Amino acid sequence: MKTPSILLSAVLLAGCAGVGPRFTPPATAVPDDWQHWHGGSAQLRETGIAAGQAYARFDDPVLRQLLNRAAQANHDIRAAALRFAQSRVQRDVVAAAGRPRLDAQAGVARQRQSETGAATRMLDALAPAAERDRLTGILAGPFGLWQAGFDASWEPDLWGRVRHSVEAAEADAAQAAALQRQVRLAMAVEVARNYYEVRAARVQLQLARADLAAGEELLQLARLRSGNGLATDLDVARQEAQLAEQRGTLPGLLEQEAQAENRLTLLLDSPPGAVRDMVPMPGDDAPLGPAPDLALGVPGELLARRPDIAAAEAALRAATARIGIARAGLYPRITLGLSFGAESVAAGRFGEWGSRQWSVGPGLSLPLFDGGVRRATVTLRELGQQEAAVAWQQAVLRAWHEADDALSAYAAERARRESAGQREQAARTALELASVRYRQGLSDALPLLDAQRTLLAARRDRVRSEAALAVRLLAICKATGVMPQA
């Protein structure tokens, strides 16, 4: 009698460690600083961005309000949150498989057995022929059956099947959490980008209208000079053509403004036009608002901050755990069961002690032959783990490339912004000199108007560069996993 219990104890002890591989976080090399791994010219290494504790602050109250609204109303964020909640519940569902199960049942039924069924074979063999018909009628008569009881069962996790299932479910939840962070990061970047694009389009419209007004003044001057014989009709026609070209730029700028507004309202789960009065018109000195304050942190933090890398690592952990689930399917499964209840064909005797029935004992399920399905499943899970490892390596390599591309683009745009600022300052100086000469009567209004148009063109270039610089900063936030904060 001791042999089954000793054998069961040995099996339980042998299976405690499980049969699946243990997951170890993958390791990879990281550069010493952000300039160490760099592609392209060395001139694009210097970005002027601090490398202290990583943060991205946009000191703009309007942008802060937009980011808060999007975080609460954006459909993608809400859907990602629901997917994460589902993954947490799924983990609880999987973990329940390792706990004992208790079911209760009760029922009462009115039934009749067949007079020619299997139950009458015993009568054919034992009952006298004279009594057979009477006994058959009694056995086949309708009767009530009263039943109640409970069943308890528990399957010891001998080979780690449940443990690996819980590990895989937890990894799926971690992946869902990482993807939720990725959605929030992408949403914040898109809100800020479209916000700056709306402001930039409005400044461009403002400058285009000012340029158009200067062109109309030049046209009036050209007509006046032509009437006095100081210019030809060709000069007037050229100025009219240039003025028509300037008018043609307005519809494109209006379209850019409308599209940026609609992209912004879509992120806020709002109808078109909902943010038109909310986004203010930028001023001349700071057309796009205060410059964002950004710090990158150390390069080694990139692997922990990037949500896609965290999601890829979680997927690798889940794939590793599923190998253990598949390997556990190669081994026997033991279930410990207990049932107790009562059954009676007479309602009055249902509660008597003699109506009781019970059973207790282990059950064994041993896989013998399945055509190689279980072995193939193990191989399939191992190949899935290898694929997940490759996906993780690809995510890490892509992260470094995206970070370097974003930093190089920012460095290049920063140089263009400095050049545009110098051009604007030179155009402003030329306008001041032309104004002095005009007031002193040393020249007519034509050089003054030309200087005004040159300054407006330089300001347009500077605004475009500032908008592009803000977008480049947001690209750095996305590439390095730094959440923009307003």
DRENTOR-361754 format. One record per residue (C-alpha): x, y, z. Coordinates in steps of 0.05 Angstrom, whole numbers, plus 5000, padded with zeros to 4 digits. Layout:
# residues N
XYZ ...
This chain:
# residues 486
500050005000 505950465011 508650384941 503550854905 504551404957 512151344953 511951364877 507351964878 511852334927 517852194883 514352454821 512153084859 519153224882 522053094813 517253564779 518054154826 523554474785 519654434720 522354244652 522554914615 528455384603 529555974650 529256654619 535257114626 534757834601 538957914538 545158344542 547858814489 553359314481 551960054490 556260654471 559861084522 556461714498 551461944445 557062154397 560761494400 556161104353 555061614297 554061554223 555562114174 559662734181 562962914247 559763614239 553063314258 555463034325 554663674364 547463804383 548064244444 543263794482 544863634554 546262914574 543762954646 537562614673 532962504614 527062974607 523363384555 519664004581 515464454537 513865064579 507365224542 500665254579 496665134515 500764524496 500064274568 492464314562 492563964495 496863394521 492363294581 486163274537 489262784489 491562324546 484362274570 480562264504 485061954452 482061314423 488760974413 490661084486 483960834511 484460214467 491560074491 489260144563 483659634551 488559154519 493059204580 487159084626 485258464586 492358194592 492158274668 485557904672 488257364626 494057264675 488957134731 485256634687 491756254673 493856254746 487255954767 489255294733 494155164789 489055214845 484254674870 477454674837 470954544874 464254454840 457454324871 451454024836 444353834853 438453594813 431953224813 429152854753 423252434734 425451874688 423551194658 428050634634 426950224571 423649544579 428249254525 434549634543 441149394572 438349404643 433648824626 439248344606 440448144679 433047954684 433547514623 439347144655 436947084727 429447194734 424546624724 420546664661 414046744700 416747344738 420447674681 414848094654 412748334723 419848524743 420948864676 414849294687 417249484756 424249674732 421450064673 416450444714 417351194721 421151424784 424352044813 431852114824 434552594876 441852784872 446553284906 453953324921 460553654905 466853484867 473853724884 480053654840 487153904838 492653784789 499653864819 504154284774 509153734767 512953984707 511854734713 506254764661 502155254702 508155634726 510655744655 503555924633 503256454687 510156704667 507856754594 501557124614 505557604657 510257724598 504257864554 501758364605 508658694607 508558734531 501659044532 504059554583 510159724540 505759814479 501160254520 507160694537 509060704463 502160944444 502361494497 509261714474 507161724400 500762104418 504562634458 509562724402 504062784350 500063284391 506263724401 508363664328 501563864300 500964414351 507464714326 505464604254 498964994266 502865564297 508065554242 502765564187 499366164220 505966544224 507366374151 500466634133 501767274172 508367374136 505467194069 499967724077 505168234098 509368044037 503168113994 501868804021 509069004005 508168723935 501969143924 505769763945 511269573896 506069493841 503170183856 510170473855 511770133789 505370403757 506971093783 514071063755 511370803689 506471383685 512171873697 516471543645 521471263696 519570533682 516770123626 510469713620 514869103625 516769293696 509369353714 507768683682 513468343720 510968623786 503868403771 506267693755 510267673820 504367933859 499867393829 505066863848 504967133920 497367083922 497966363898 501866163961 496066344007 491465753991 497065254003 498665564071 491265564089 490964834071 496964674114 493765034173 487064674164 490363984158 494764094219 488564324258 484663714237 490263244256 490563574324 483063534336 482962804315 488262654368 483763014419 477562624397 474363284378 470563524316 474063954263 475064674285 475064524360 482064804372 481965394324 480865914379 484865514429 491565564393 493866294397 497266694343 504766694357 508367354365 513967614322 519567504373 517766784391 513166544336 512865824359 512965934434 518565784484 523965314461 523364614491 528264404545 531063714531 536263254563 538062574535 540762204596 546161684588 545961214527 545060594569 538160844591 535660804520 534360054525 530060154587 526260764561 524360534491 517560194496 518659784433 524959474463 521259314527 515659004487 520558584446 523958344510 517158164540 515457774476 522057394482 520457224555 513556984536 516456554479 521456244528 515956084577 511755744523 517455254511 516555024582 509054944571 510354514509 515554084544 510953964603 506053654554 511053084543 510252844614 504652504654 499252904688 496552694755 489852954782 487652864853 480052804858 474752774912 467152724906 461752654958 454252684952 447552344961 442951984913 435951694925 429851494886 425451684945 425152404967 423752205039 430151795044 434752295008 437552555074 439051875103 446251675115 445451065072 444051505011 451151765011 456251614957 463551834951 470051714915 477151944926 483751794891 488752024839 488051984764 493851914715 494252144643 500251884606 501752084534 503751474494 502951624421 500252234385 503852204318 509352684341 504753274356 507753424424 514953384400 513353824340 509954324387 516354374428 520454494365 515355014342 515955394408 523555374405 523355664335 518556204361 523556374416 529056454364 524656904323 523057324384 530557384399 531857624329 526158124335 529158384400 536058474368 532758834310 528959294357 535359484394 539259614330 533460014301 533160434365 540560634359 539660814286 533361224298 536761584356 542861754313 538461964255 534362424300 540562734332 543862844264 537563154236 537063614296 544363824290 543463974215 537064364228 540364734285 545764974237 540465184187 536765564242 543065944260 544166114186 536966344179 537666774240 543967104213 540467224146 534567544182 539167994222 542868204159 536168344124 533868754184 540269164181 539269274106 532169504119 534570004171 539670284123 534570324067 529770684114 535171194132 536771334059 529371394042 528071884099 534072304079 531772324007 537771953980 533471413946 526271293926 521570783959 523570203914 529870003952 525970074017 520369613993 525469113967 528969104034 522268994068 520768394023 527768114035 526668154110 519867814104 522967254063 528467164115 523367144170 519466604133 525766184127 527166284201 520066074219 520465454175 527065274207 524265374278 518364934262 522964404233 527464464294 521564334341 519563724299 526863474303 526763544378 520263144381 523462614337 529162574388 523962484443 520761914405 527361584386 530161614457 523661444492 523262104530 515962304543 514663034525 511963424585 508864114580 
